[in-house]
């Protein structure tokens, strides 16, 4: 059964500019995400869009869950997935979330994240 759906649409240049600031990087992205973004800068925007999509699917926004509590990683095939920590993990456990489906689409100008949570 579907618990929640979230989506986000963001400008790539806006995230790239913010990513240049160390304070932004450390507040939003885990160390492992930063390593992956160093290999492919486009991932900064896609990952941010997924983080926004997750909190929208929860219905909480970033007021209750921090972006750093949502880690966006890739399988060897390149397929994205999320790992939850802190308040995000607690929320998922409380709501009995069994699976989180993730999709990221990128163009040169925009990144779109889409999340479906199942219970």
Buried (B, 14 or more C-beta within 10 A) or exposed (E): EEBBEBBBEBEBEEBBEBBEEEEBBEEBBBEEBBEBBEEEEBBBBBBBBBBBBBBBBBEBEBEBBBBBBBBBBBEEEEEBBBBBBEBBBBBBEEBEBEEBBBBBEBEEEBBBBBBBBEE
